Structures are given as structure tokens and as C-alpha cells.
């Protein structure tokens, strides 16, 4: 057995009445890529935060290379050779690559930063670890994949021996993902240890050595990746068998229910974020939009649902021109919307689950009674949806701000799927959601399609796009760069198109 690099022994963490980690034991060997998996609310994020010094355990201990350590902060953890790449990057967009990497650890000459020395150190580090970067580029101009490399280089510059990667492939193209995997293998070969937190079973099978599975705050399974299967991992995570394959009949498209005609949205700087986009989604079909984050998908969706007005072009819902309507009017015209930002756009964090699940329904019977709201009817509806979507929450009266990201996503999705509208726009509907809930949400989207709803699916997950879509649109630099029938779509083809390359030119 290889030497143990990192251990958690009997770790307990409570947040009020919630037991997030229940006597967790984790053992990670030096030089391995170790997956930590579990459903939403299983305790993964809490455990990683404890290992990185962001939280302190109520009970138990952390051991590093055979010695007990007490991290009072992330600074302590970094000083002991820990590094963490968060889902939301911690970078200064206005600074250069090298400035971001050496920030707070700059080599100096007297009171001044030794800029040439700092830049040379960064370039040498990128060469050694095969993380190609332009040291002088401004971070805000770079792709998500390159920014992720910068985050990894930041940790390596601080000589991290252990890297925690939290959902690192969420917004990468397949080619960028494969490049990240190459880097992970290289770091592992150097003896560095990687904790890989993800919901993606295919990635776990492709890149990891061992898997630790958490359920309800406890470790329920430890397995060697080479000796297990996706189904066994899912069964450990959920306690049940999950259908990993989406079964759906061929689409039977009807009339166009959502139409965009030459839609243009410009940034404050005057650059087109959406550039003359034209497409339609028919009743009874799912149209997927694939694209690397930042290529106009968010602005397009905002223009469709009324969160911003287009500079030019037309939006129609069920044949009605809604181009100048606000959000409420478009919702009344027939749009349900699962937003990408579930916290800022999709919910009111201080409000209860009952109140959040009633939004948009509070003027309708049985909840709305004239100027009054029937609290009992609102609570009953919330309990029904919480049970149907398996939301882990203390009660329907608890604030949704207390939920994990995945459980908050379930609340938002439950509300919008219960809205009987001809058009459903689902933006990253399963981001951060566990495999069991993903299976359920996918089945619901297909069911909505089969009821005759038009579903527009925007997702960074190509597996999701390929599994659900009847047609695929690819966005690149604000344009609808290509339309691909599902029968001709593959991960490789879409990945090239997402990078602005036509497959025949590859």
C-alpha cells in the first residue's frame, strides 16, 4: 500500500440541527487521483471545506503525511501544501496571468515586485507541468479552460502537494476536459495527490484510482475504480438502482412554439453578445443549445424570457410577438423558465420553500383567494413537490437559502415544471445535481416534450445535450454557428463546433 498523504478520522460537522458530516473517515494515498462522490446534501462540500481549512470539525481530526494538523484557515492549509480549485474561479479579471498566479507571493527586490523574475517563474512552472499559458494575457479575455489552468498553476506556484478539484469539468469543452485529464495524470505521476469531486460517472471511471462515496453525511462505500462500475457507484450513492440510459420515443414536432428572428443583444461596450440569432423550437421537441460558457447563451436566454430587451429582432411565443413584453407578461403568454443562476434569479433565498414554490402561482386557485393567499394550500402544494422531487429540507417552512445548491435546483425545477406553459426554457437544469435527481429531471423533460411542450435546453453537459435533444444548435461568439440533427451529433463533432471549427476542417 502506498503511503497515506491525507486522512480524515471520525470527522463530525453540524450546522444547527443538520448533521453534515457524521464520523467521516477518508484515506487518500500519495500520488493517487481519488474521487469523492455522493448525492446533493451528502456532505462532500462540507468535508472538502474542512480539509481546506474553511471550516473546523466539531469532532474528529485531520492527518497530513502521518501527523495531525489543525487548519484555522485556508491560509494554514495552503502553508501545509494544500490547494483547491473552486467551481467559481478566484481570479482578478483585470490583471495578467502572471500577476494572478504570484499574487500575495510575489518575488521582490526591496519594496518592489521583481516582475521579470515572477514572469519567468510562471513560464517555467507552466512548462514543467504542461499547462500552456500566455503569461501576459489579461485573465478576463481568456476562455474558461485557460482560466482553470491558471487556478491550478496558482496552487502549484505555492507548491501544493494535494489538489482539491471541485466539479472542475462543469464548463469545459470535451477537448479542454481531455487536456485537464492529461494534466491530472501528469501531476499524479509526479507524486501529487488529487481529490476529484464530481457527479460525472464517466469521468470518474476514466481518470480516478479510487472512489469514496458519501450518503447522508456518512461514508457508505470505498472502492477501487478498476474493480467497480458506474451502476455500483450509483447504487452506493443513492441506495437504489438508477437508469443511466434515457429511453425516449422519436419526437413528433408540431407547430413552432418559440421563435427567435434575427435576435441581437449588445454588451455595454457595443459588441454583439448575441448576433442575429434565428431559430425555432416546435411543440413536441427538445432543441439543445451547446456552447462553451460566455458565447452568448446567457444573453440569448435573457432576451427570450424578458430579463433584458433585445436591441433588434423578434421573439414569438405560440405565435404571439412578445419582443417588448416584460418577464411577467411573457410568463403569462406561455413561458416557464429554469434559470442558470438558481440563487440570484431562480429563488428568494430568505423565503421559505412554500413561498418559493408558490411564486407565479400565488394569484391562482387554490393558493390565491382574491387578495389573500391560502397558507394551508400553499404548504400542501410545497409538500407535494418536495416529496415528488426528493428535496432534502427540514420542512416546507425552512428558508431555501439553507439548502445545498443541488437541492435548491430541485426546488426551482419543481416549480417551473409544474407551470403548464407551451414553452419551457431549461438553462443548465442539472448543474450540480446528483445522479438520482438528474435521472428524474431528464425523465420529466422528456415527459414534457411528449405532452407537446416545446423545450429549449441550454447545457454545458454534452452528454445531457446528446441524450435529450432532438436537434442541436451550437453557439459560438454570439452566433448560431451550426445546427446538427441528433442522428449526426457526437461529442467530438459538437466539441469542434463549440471551439469555432467545422468538423471537415479539423
C-alpha positions in Angstrom: 0.0 0.0 0.0 1.3 3.5 -0.9 1.9 6.0 1.9 -1.1 7.8 3.1 -1.0 11.5 2.2 -4.2 12.8 3.8 -6.7 11.4 6.3 -9.9 12.5 7.9 -10.6 10.5 11.0 -14.1 10.5 12.6 -14.9 14.0 11.3 -18.2 15.4 12.5 -19.7 18.7 11.4 -23.0 20.1 12.4 -24.8 23.2 11.2 -27.6 23.8 13.7 -29.8 20.7 13.6 -28.2 19.4 10.3 -25.5 16.8 10.7 -23.5 17.4 7.5 -20.6 15.0 8.3 -21.3 12.0 10.5 -18.0 10.4 11.7 -16.4 10.5 8.3 -13.2 8.6 7.6 -11.3 9.3 4.4 -7.9 8.0 3.5 -6.1 9.3 0.4 -2.8 7.8 -0.8 0.1 9.8 -2.1 0.1 10.2 -5.9 -3.5 9.0 -6.5 -6.5 10.6 -8.1 -9.3 10.0 -5.6 -12.9 10.7 -6.4 -15.3 11.8 -3.7 -18.9 11.3 -4.8 -22.4 11.5 -3.3 -25.8 12.9 -3.8 -26.6 16.6 -3.1 -26.5 17.1 0.6 -24.3 14.0 1.2 -21.6 16.1 2.8 -18.9 16.3 0.1 -18.6 20.1 0.1 -18.5 20.3 3.8 -15.8 17.7 4.0 -13.7 19.4 1.4 -14.1 22.8 3.2 -12.8 21.1 6.4 -9.8 19.6 4.6 -9.0 23.0 3.2 -9.4 24.9 6.4 -12.6 26.8 5.5 -14.5 25.0 8.3 -13.2 23.4 11.5 -14.6 20.0 12.5 -16.8 19.7 15.6 -15.2 16.3 16.3 -12.5 14.2 14.7 -9.1 15.1 13.2 -7.2 15.7 10.0 -3.9 14.0 9.4 -1.4 15.1 6.8 1.5 12.7 6.0 1.1 10.9 9.3 0.9 14.0 11.5 -2.3 15.6 12.9 -2.9 19.1 11.7 -5.2 21.9 12.8 -6.1 24.3 10.0 -7.6 27.5 11.3 -8.0 28.9 7.8 -7.3 28.2 4.1 -4.0 30.1 4.6 -2.9 27.5 7.1 -3.9 24.7 4.6 -2.0 26.3 1.8 1.0 26.6 4.1 0.8 22.8 4.6 0.8 22.1 0.8 -3.0 22.1 0.1 -4.5 23.7 -2.9 -8.1 24.0 -4.1 -9.7 24.9 -7.4 -13.2 26.1 -6.8 -16.2 25.9 -9.2 -16.2 29.7 -9.2 -12.7 30.8 -10.0 -10.9 33.2 -7.6 -9.1 35.3 -10.2 -8.7 39.1 -10.9 -10.0 39.6 -14.4 -8.2 42.9 -14.9 -4.8 41.5 -14.1 -2.4 39.5 -16.2 -1.9 35.8 -15.9 1.4 36.0 -14.2 0.1 38.7 -11.7 -2.8 36.4 -10.8 -0.5 33.4 -10.2 2.0 35.1 -8.0 -0.5 37.4 -6.1 0.4 37.7 -2.4 3.5 35.6 -3.1 5.4 37.9 -5.4 9.2 37.8 -5.5 10.5 41.2 -4.6 13.6 43.4 -4.8 13.4 45.7 -1.8 9.9 47.3 -1.8 9.3 46.4 -5.5 7.9 43.4 -7.2 10.6 41.6 -9.3 8.3 41.4 -12.3 10.8 39.7 -14.7 11.6 37.1 -12.1 7.9 36.5 -11.3 7.0 36.2 -15.0 9.9 33.8 -15.7 8.9 31.6 -12.7 5.4 31.4 -14.0 6.6 30.4 -17.5 8.9 27.8 -16.1 6.1 26.4 -13.9 3.8 26.1 -16.9 6.5 24.3 -18.9 7.2 21.8 -16.2 3.6 21.0 -15.6 2.5 21.1 -19.3 0.0 23.9 -18.6 0.4 26.2 -21.6 -0.5 29.8 -20.9 0.3 33.3 -22.2 1.8 34.9 -19.1 1.0 38.5 -20.2 -2.6 37.9 -21.3 -5.4 39.7 -19.3 -7.4 37.0 -17.5 -10.8 38.5 -18.3 -10.1 37.9 -22.0 -9.4 34.1 -21.6 -11.5 31.0 -22.1 -12.8 29.1 -19.1 -10.4 26.2 -19.8 -7.4 28.6 -19.7 -8.6 30.2 -16.5 -8.8 26.8 -14.9 -5.1 26.2 -15.8 -4.3 29.5 -14.1 -6.0 28.3 -10.9 -4.1 25.1 -11.0 -0.8 27.0 -11.6 -1.7 29.2 -8.6 -1.7 26.2 -6.4 1.4 24.7 -7.9 3.2 28.0 -7.5 2.5 27.7 -3.8 3.9 24.1 -4.0 0.6 22.3 -3.4 1.2 18.6 -2.9 -2.6 18.0 -2.6 -5.1 19.5 -5.0 -8.9 19.5 -4.4 -10.7 19.9 -7.7 -14.4 20.8 -7.2 -16.5 20.0 -10.2 -13.6 21.0 -12.5 -15.1 20.0 -15.8 -18.5 21.7 -15.4 -17.9 24.3 -18.2 -15.2 22.7 -20.3 -15.4 21.5 -23.9 -14.6 17.8 -24.4 -11.2 18.8 -25.7 -10.5 21.0 -22.7 -11.7 18.3 -20.4 -9.3 15.8 -22.0 -6.5 18.3 -21.6 -7.3 18.7 -17.9 -7.2 14.9 -17.5 -3.7 14.8 -19.1 -2.6 17.4 -16.6 -4.1 15.4 -13.7 -2.3 12.3 -14.8 1.0 14.2 -15.1 0.6 15.7 -11.6 -0.2 12.2 -10.2 2.9 10.8 -11.9 4.9 13.4 -10.0 3.6 12.2 -6.7 1.0 14.9 -6.2 -2.4 13.8 -4.8 -5.7 14.9 -6.3 -9.1 14.9 -4.7 -11.7 14.9 -7.5 -15.2 16.0 -6.6 -17.7 15.4 -9.4 -21.1 14.0 -10.3 -19.9 12.7 -13.7 -19.6 8.9 -13.6 -17.8 8.6 -17.0 -15.1 10.9 -15.8 -14.6 9.0 -12.5 -14.2 5.8 -14.5 -11.8 7.4 -16.9 -9.4 9.2 -14.6 -9.5 8.1 -10.9 -7.8 5.3 -8.9 -10.2 5.0 -6.1 -13.7 6.3 -5.1 -15.1 7.2 -1.7 -18.9 7.5 -1.6 -20.9 9.6 0.9 -24.6 9.3 1.6 -26.4 11.3 4.3 -23.2 12.6 5.7 -21.6 9.1 6.1 -19.1 7.1 4.1 -21.0 4.2 2.7 -18.5 2.7 0.2 -14.9 2.7 -0.7 -13.9 1.1 -3.9 -11.1 0.7 -6.5 -12.3 2.3 -9.7 -10.8 -0.6 -11.8 -13.0 -3.1 -9.7 -16.3 -1.3 -9.9 -18.8 0.1 -12.4 -21.0 3.2 -12.8 -24.0 1.2 -11.7 -22.3 0.1 -8.5 -21.3 3.7 -7.7 -24.8 5.0 -8.3 -26.3 2.3 -6.1 -23.8 3.3 -3.3 -24.7 7.0 -3.8 -28.5 6.6 -3.9 -29.2 3.3 -2.2 -31.1 2.1 -5.3 -30.7 1.3 -8.9 -30.8 4.2 -11.3 -31.4 4.0 -15.0 -28.4 5.7 -16.6 -29.9 5.5 -20.1 -32.6 7.8 -21.3 -35.4 6.0 -23.0 -37.5 8.2 -25.3 -39.6 7.8 -28.4 -38.8 9.8 -31.6 -40.1 13.3 -31.4 -43.3 14.3 -33.1 -42.8 18.0 -33.7 -45.8 20.3 -34.2 -46.1 24.0 -35.0 -43.3 26.4 -33.8 -44.0 27.4 -30.2 -40.8 29.5 -29.6 -39.3 31.6 -32.4 -36.3 34.0 -32.5 -35.9 36.0 -35.6 -32.5 37.8 -36.2 -32.2 38.4 -32.5 -29.3 40.8 -31.5 -28.2 41.7 -28.0 -25.2 44.0 -27.5 -22.9 44.4 -24.5 -22.4 47.8 -22.7 -19.3 48.1 -24.8 -21.4 47.8 -28.0 -20.2 44.4 -29.0 -22.9 41.8 -30.0 -23.3 39.2 -27.3 -26.0 37.6 -29.5 -25.5 38.3 -33.2 -28.6 37.9 -35.4 -29.7 34.6 -33.9 -32.6 32.9 -35.7 -34.1 29.6 -34.8 -37.4 27.9 -33.7 -38.5 25.3 -31.2 -41.6 23.3 -32.1 -44.2 21.8 -29.9 -43.2 18.3 -29.0 -39.4 18.6 -29.4 -36.3 19.3 -27.4 -33.8 21.6 -29.0 -30.4 21.7 -27.3 -28.0 24.7 -27.4 -24.4 23.7 -26.9 -21.5 26.1 -26.4 -18.6 27.0 -24.2 -19.7 29.4 -21.4 -19.5 33.0 -22.5 -20.5 32.6 -26.1 -23.9 34.4 -25.8 -26.1 31.6 -24.3 -26.9 33.6 -21.2 -27.7 36.8 -23.1 -29.9 34.8 -25.6 -31.9 33.3 -22.8 -32.4 36.6 -21.0 -33.7 38.1 -24.3 -36.1 35.2 -24.7 -37.6 35.4 -21.2 -37.6 39.2 -20.9 -34.8 39.7 -18.4 -33.3 42.1 -21.0 -34.7 43.6 -24.2 -33.1 42.7 -27.4 -31.5 45.5 -29.4 -33.2 44.2 -32.6 -35.1 41.1 -33.8 -38.3 39.4 -32.8 -39.3 36.8 -30.1 -42.6 34.9 -30.6 -44.3 32.6 -28.1 -47.1 30.4 -29.6 -47.3 32.8 -32.5 -47.6 35.9 -30.3 -45.0 38.7 -30.6 -43.6 39.2 -27.1 -40.4 41.2 -28.1 -41.3 44.2 -25.9 -43.0 42.4 -23.1 -41.6 42.1 -19.5 -41.0 38.8 -17.7 -44.4 38.6 -16.1 -46.2 39.2 -19.4 -44.0 36.6 -21.2 -44.7 34.1 -18.5 -48.5 34.7 -18.9 -48.0 34.3 -22.6 -46.7 30.8 -22.0 -43.0 30.5 -20.9 -41.7 28.5 -18.0 -38.0 29.1 -17.1 -35.4 27.2 -15.1 -32.6 29.8 -14.9 -28.9 29.1 -14.7 -28.5 31.2 -11.6 -30.8 29.4 -9.2 -29.8 31.6 -6.2 -29.9 35.1 -7.8 -32.6 34.7 -10.5 -34.5 31.5 -9.6 -35.3 31.9 -6.0 -35.7 34.2 -2.9 -33.1 32.7 -0.5 -34.6 34.2 2.6 -38.1 33.0 1.8 -39.4 29.5 2.6 -39.7 26.6 0.3 -43.5 27.1 0.4 -43.2 30.7 -0.7 -40.6 29.9 -3.4 -42.7 27.0 -4.8 -45.8 29.3 -4.9 -44.1 32.0 -6.9 -46.1 32.6 -10.1 -49.0 30.6 -8.7 -49.9 32.9 -5.8 -52.7 34.6 -7.8 -54.3 31.3 -8.9 -56.6 29.0 -7.1 -56.2 27.1 -4.8 -53.4 29.3 -3.4 -54.7 32.7 -4.4 -58.1 33.8 -3.0 -58.7 37.3 -4.2 -56.1 39.5 -2.4 -55.3 36.7 0.1 -53.0 33.7 0.0 -54.2 30.4 1.4 -51.3 29.3 3.6 -52.6 25.8 4.0 -53.0 25.3 0.3 -49.5 26.8 -0.3 -47.9 24.4 2.2 -49.8 21.4 0.9 -48.5 22.2 -2.7 -45.0 22.6 -1.4 -45.0 19.3 0.5 -46.3 17.5 -2.7 -43.5 18.9 -4.8 -40.8 18.4 -2.1 -41.7 14.7 -1.9 -42.0 14.3 -5.7 -38.6 15.8 -6.3 -36.9 14.4 -3.2 -35.8 17.7 -1.9 -33.7 17.3 1.3 -35.1 20.0 3.6 -36.2 20.2 7.2 -39.7 21.3 6.3 -41.6 23.3 3.7 -41.3 26.4 6.0 -37.5 26.3 6.1 -35.8 29.0 4.0 -34.3 27.8 0.7 -31.1 29.6 1.5 -30.3 26.8 3.9 -30.3 24.2 1.1 -27.3 22.8 -0.8 -27.0 24.0 -4.4 -28.4 20.8 -5.8 -31.5 20.8 -3.6 -32.1 24.5 -4.4 -32.0 23.5 -8.1 -34.7 20.8 -7.4 -36.9 23.5 -5.8 -36.6 25.8 -8.8 -37.1 22.9 -11.3 -40.1 21.6 -9.4 -41.8 25.0 -9.6 -41.2 25.5 -13.3 -42.1 22.0 -14.4 -45.4 22.4 -12.7 -46.2 25.5 -14.7 -48.4 24.5 -17.6 -46.8 26.6 -20.3 -46.4 25.7 -24.0 -42.7 26.7 -23.8 -40.1 25.5 -21.3 -36.6 27.0 -21.3 -34.2 25.0 -19.2 -30.8 26.5 -18.6 -28.3 24.2 -17.0 -31.1 22.2 -15.4 -28.9 19.6 -13.7 -25.8 21.6 -12.9 -24.6 20.5 -9.5 -27.4 18.0 -9.2 -26.7 14.4 -8.2 -27.2 11.4 -10.5 -30.5 10.3 -9.0 -32.1 13.8 -9.3 -30.6 14.1 -12.8 -32.3 10.9 -13.9 -35.6 12.3 -12.6 -35.2 15.7 -14.2 -34.3 14.2 -17.5 -37.3 12.0 -17.4 -39.5 15.0 -16.6 -38.1 17.0 -19.5 -38.8 14.1 -21.9 -42.3 13.8 -20.4 -43.0 17.5 -21.0 -41.9 17.1 -24.6 -44.2 14.2 -25.1 -47.1 16.2 -23.7 -46.5 18.6 -26.6 -44.4 21.3 -24.9 -41.5 23.0 -26.7 -38.3 22.5 -24.7 -35.2 24.7 -25.2 -32.3 23.1 -23.3 -29.1 25.1 -22.7 -26.4 22.9 -21.2 -22.7 22.8 -20.8 -23.0 19.0 -20.4 -22.6 17.4 -23.9 -23.9 14.1 -22.5 -27.1 15.8 -21.5 -27.4 17.6 -24.8 -26.9 14.4 -26.8 -29.2 12.3 -24.5 -32.1 14.7 -24.6 -32.1 16.8 -27.7 -33.9 16.1 -31.0 -31.9 18.8 -32.7 -28.7 20.6 -31.5 -27.8 24.3 -32.1 -24.2 25.3 -31.4 -23.4 28.9 -30.3 -20.0 30.4 -30.9 -19.2 34.1 -30.4 -22.8 35.0 -30.2 -23.9 33.3 -33.4 -25.9 30.2 -34.1 -22.8 28.6 -35.6 -24.3 25.3 -36.7 -27.5 23.2 -36.5 -26.9 19.5 -36.2 -29.6 16.8 -36.4 -29.3 14.5 -33.4 -28.5 11.5 -35.6 -25.4 13.3 -36.8 -24.3 14.8 -33.5 -21.4 13.3 -31.5 -19.3 14.6 -28.6 -16.3 15.1 -31.0 -18.3 16.9 -33.6 -20.0 19.2 -31.1 -16.8 19.9 -29.3 -15.1 21.1 -32.5 -18.1 23.3 -33.4 -18.1 24.8 -29.8 -14.5 25.8 -30.5 -15.5 27.5 -33.7 -14.2 24.8 -36.0 -16.1 23.0 -38.7 -15.5 19.2 -38.4 -14.4 18.8 -42.1 -11.7 21.4 -41.4 -10.4 19.5 -38.3 
